[in-house]
Amino acid sequence: MHNRIVTIVLLCGILFGVVVPASLFVQAANVSSAVDTRRAQLQSKLTSIESQINTSQATLNTLRTQHNTLQREINILDTEIRRAQLQVRATEIVVQQLSGTIASRTQTISDLTHTLSKEQESLAQIMRQTQMLDGYSAVDVAFSSKNVSTFFEDLDAFASIKRALGKSFNTLNATRTKTEVQKKALQDQLVQKQQLKQIQLLEQRQIQRNEYRKKVLLDKTKGKEGAYQSLINSQKKTAAQIRAELFTLRGSAPIPFGRALVYAQEAQRATGVRPAVILGVLKQETDLGQNLGTGNWRKDMSPNRDQPVFVYITKVLGLDPNVMPVSRRPSYGWGGAMGPGQFIPSTWVCYGGFINVHTGDCSNSQHSLSWNSFWKGPWKYVASKDRVRKLTGGQSPSNPWNDRDAFMATAMLMADNGAGAGTYYSERLAALRYFAGWTHARNPAYSFYGDGVMRYAAQFQKEIDQLNGS
């Protein structure tokens, strides 16, 4: 009887006797307060810099409406350099914010792992002691009790322990789930941090290009307006020259600008997105490709999400996956994007007519499968689901490496992102969504992409206007 009572007491201690020292709560509160203060300071700096970036953009918008003079061009370059420098600072602050969040999340994972270990240890002790209790029957308890009252108290204690055991299982599972969620979030943030570091390099290169352009301009004109106007006139192209000029495409051979414009205008009629913006996106993607290079699908493509789909896409198109060009994996995330529009295979399926055989769609809309199982397939091509083919009127499955299909698909994705509204804001935001997705599109660190697209779009619009006689 004495041993049984001791067992019950021990179990109660295991279940309910763990007390966290108050000093730990105080320490945690102090750390949390310091983190919150630092976060607020960084956010304040970021808000100030974003305001300056917006002011620089407004200045650029005004300058571009003015008459083309040497001073105007110098002011534009100076403002673009200033804005890019601010952008680098903004990106650095975002990186610092991420670093703080990563550190905090790492500590959370450590705490959860420790808690998980303790819960597993306690559960093991409960299991061992429960096995001892299971050796007693109600009759044993009744005869070993001094009175009826004690008998029912013992039965209640046993029942409580059984319930606590179930609760401990639930707590353990909940902690394990929380730990996995935190680990996944941490991995995503580490990838984002590496991506931002890469973006900083691109921004710094843009600063260097603008500084070089300014130097060359001043060297050629000696700061004289007359010399600048003569330079502009000498650089003007005829319509024939504009049409014949090669338009470089990522993952594809260059084509004459005239043909590129025809594809872009066809895409505009189908989607409502300006040809100059379509050309701007493809030009920006080409620039990124020059920085990253060409990769291999087995090494650079996401093995669970994109590789299985890529095999089906190339098989339907009758292509050898081992020779088709895809983007090289950057220092962050995965590569494997296809063709001039740089569509990853898992995005192309919804534009190119592929559906998962089990779910009957391209997006796992009902979440009936785990994502790994969904991407694994099997997949099949359905012509009626091929959105690109419908708009181009093609006679075969749409192909991300085909120039005409790539132009149409780029315009479609831009339209899905809101570019059809036709305003500067909507086109720039759509470009940012094209690059960073809807979740991160408003992150100031990615502004370089949207700004680059709109800068190229303005240049292409001038050439289009000249061809149209405007």
PyMOL commands that set and color helices and strands:
alter all, ss='L'
color gray80, all
select helices_A, chain A and resi 2-16+22-63+70-133+138-144+148-221+225-235+239-244+257-271+275-292+297-300+307-317+345-352+371-376+383-385+387-392+403-416+419-421+424-440+444-467
alter helices_A, ss='H'
color red, helices_A
select strands_A, chain A and resi 246-247+255-256+294-295+326-327+354-356+379-381
alter strands_A, ss='S'
color yellow, strands_A
deselect
rebuild
show_as cartoon
